[in-house]
Amino acid sequence: MADPVDVPIDDEVIRLGQFLKLANLIDTGSEAKAVIAEGLVRVNDEVELRRGRQLHAGDVVSLASHQVRVVTV
């Protein structure tokens, strides 16, 4: 798998569902809920089932063949 793409956030933390939309991995909040509930999202190489999971700088989120990393600006 390729190196993760950096996606900047404005705050110190962001919720997983919001980050998936920000990173353009999904289009809607309901889509985020579905892919997370199906166990298709990994955070730091572990399946994450909580849409409200708080992400911090350095966390790597994977969905399908896409990997994105949280970075703060």
C-alpha positions, 0 to 999 in steps of 0.5 A: 500500500502507498504512503498515506496522504496527509490531510490537515485539520484546524483543531487538535482533534477531529471525529472519525466520521467528520475526517472521512468526509474531510479526506473525501473518502466518503460523501455523506455522514450516513455513508460514514456510519455505514462503512464504519459499522461494516468494519471497513475503516481502520485507524492505526491498522485496527478496525474501528467501529466508533464513528465518534472516535477522536483522531489526533495528529499522526493517526492513519485512517484506512478505507479500501485501498486509501490511507490518509494521515491526520496532520495539524496546521 
